[in-house]
């Protein structure tokens, strides 16, 4: 994927909206010492470039009854069935992420379950019928780091561009 050139205003905007997606554009404009219209234009540009991918409220799974978070490595009987399996995974609401990976797994997913019994039911009743040869489950006790990536500094971008 292409890296996008970001200037200091872009970086400041990204830092502010990454910290709080609901920050008013006028507050961002004041902090950046530009007009509100300039912030609207920059946000639109960052969205069009694919740097910003919307905004959303984050629901705490535990607060709504999903006490178990698990990561599951999937081994497919037929690795050519990736696309079919992904479409079927989209229909399992407890699956919140799916990644194609290197290494032993064909896919790696993140799921939330109400408890361990619910997790077992999801694996047995909903994942196994997808054509798995086997799976490996890792239960997460707690996410101790959960953050956005830092916005790269201009010097770093220039150094990387010179090496190409």
C-alpha positions in Angstrom: 0.0 0.0 0.0 1.1 3.5 -0.8 2.3 5.8 2.0 0.8 9.3 1.8 2.7 12.5 2.3 1.4 14.3 5.3 2.3 17.8 6.3 2.4 19.2 9.8 -1.2 20.3 9.6 -2.4 16.9 8.6 -0.4 15.3 11.4 -1.8 17.7 14.0 -5.4 17.0 12.8 -4.8 13.3 12.8 -3.4 13.4 16.4 -6.4 15.3 17.6 -9.1 13.2 15.9 -7.3 9.9 16.9 -7.5 11.0 20.5 -11.2 12.0 20.3 -13.1 11.5 17.0 -15.9 13.8 18.4 -13.6 16.8 18.8 -15.4 19.8 17.2 -13.8 20.9 14.0 -13.8 24.5 15.3 -11.6 23.3 18.3 -9.2 21.6 15.9 -9.1 24.8 13.8 -8.2 26.9 16.9 -5.5 24.4 18.0 -4.1 24.4 14.4 -4.5 28.2 14.0 -6.5 27.8 10.7 -10.1 28.3 9.7 -12.9 25.8 10.3 -13.3 25.5 6.5 -9.6 24.5 6.2 -10.2 21.7 8.7 -13.3 20.5 6.8 -11.2 20.5 3.6 -8.3 18.6 5.2 -10.6 16.0 6.8 -12.3 15.5 3.4 -8.8 15.1 1.8 -7.7 12.6 4.4 -10.9 10.6 3.9 -10.5 10.6 0.1 -6.9 9.5 0.5 -8.0 6.6 2.7 -6.0 7.9 5.7 -9.1 8.4 7.8 -11.6 5.6 7.7 -14.7 7.1 9.3 -15.5 7.6 12.9 -17.4 5.4 15.3 -18.4 4.8 18.9 -16.5 1.9 20.5 -18.8 -0.4 22.4 -17.1 -2.2 25.3 -17.9 -5.9 24.7 -17.8 -6.7 28.4 -20.3 -4.0 29.2 -22.9 -5.7 27.0 -22.3 -9.2 28.2 -19.4 -10.6 26.1 -16.9 -11.6 28.8 -14.6 -13.8 26.7 -12.3 -12.5 23.9 -10.5 -15.2 21.9 -8.1 -15.3 19.0 -8.5 -18.4 16.8 -6.1 -19.7 14.2 -8.0 -21.5 11.5 -6.6 -24.3 9.4 -8.8 -25.0 6.3 -9.3 -28.5 4.8 -9.2 -26.8 1.4 -7.2 -23.5 1.5 -8.7 -22.6 -1.9 -12.0 -22.0 -0.1 -10.8 -18.8 1.6 -13.4 -16.5 -0.1 -16.3 -18.9 0.8 -15.1 -19.2 4.4 -14.7 -15.4 4.8 -18.3 -14.9 3.5 -19.6 -17.4 6.1 -17.5 -15.8 8.8 -19.2 -12.4 8.0 -22.5 -14.1 9.1 -21.2 -14.9 12.5 -21.7 -11.6 14.5 -19.2 -12.7 17.2 -16.4 -12.6 14.7 -15.0 -9.1 14.8 -11.8 -9.5 12.8 -10.5 -11.9 10.2 -6.9 -11.8 8.9 -5.1 -13.8 6.2 -1.7 -14.6 7.7 1.7 -16.0 7.1 2.9 -19.0 9.1 0.9 -22.1 9.9 -2.6 -20.6 10.0 -4.7 -20.1 6.9 -6.7 -17.4 8.7 -6.7 -15.7 12.1 -9.9 -14.4 13.7 -10.9 -12.5 16.8 -14.2 -13.3 18.4 -16.2 -12.3 21.5 -18.3 -14.7 23.4 -20.6 -14.3 26.4 -18.6 -16.9 28.4 -16.4 -20.0 27.8 -19.5 -22.2 27.1 -20.7 -19.8 24.4 -17.1 -19.8 23.0 -17.2 -23.6 22.8 -20.6 -23.5 21.0 -19.3 -21.0 18.5 -16.3 -23.1 17.7 -18.2 -26.4 17.5 -21.4 -25.3 15.9 -20.4 -22.4 13.7 -16.7 -22.6 12.9 -16.1 -26.3 12.5 -18.8 -26.7 9.7 -16.9 -24.1 7.6 -14.5 -26.8 6.5 -11.8 -26.6 9.1 -9.2 -29.3 9.5 -8.5 -27.8 13.0 -8.3 -24.6 15.0 -6.1 -23.2 17.8 -7.7 -20.9 20.3 -6.0 -18.4 22.5 -8.2 -16.7 25.2 -7.3 -13.1 26.0 -7.6 -12.2 29.7 -7.2 -8.4 29.1 -5.9 -6.0 26.4 -3.2 -4.1 28.3 -2.3 -1.9 25.2 -5.0 -0.8 22.8 -4.1 2.4 20.9 -3.8 4.1 17.5 -0.5 4.1 15.7 1.6 7.3 16.1 1.5 9.7 13.2 4.9 9.5 11.4 7.2 12.5 11.5 8.1 14.3 8.3 11.8 13.5 8.7 11.0 9.8 8.8 9.0 10.0 5.6 11.8 11.8 3.8 14.4 9.3 4.9 12.3 6.4 3.8 11.6 8.1 0.5 15.3 8.6 -0.2 16.0 4.8 0.2 13.6 3.9 -2.5 
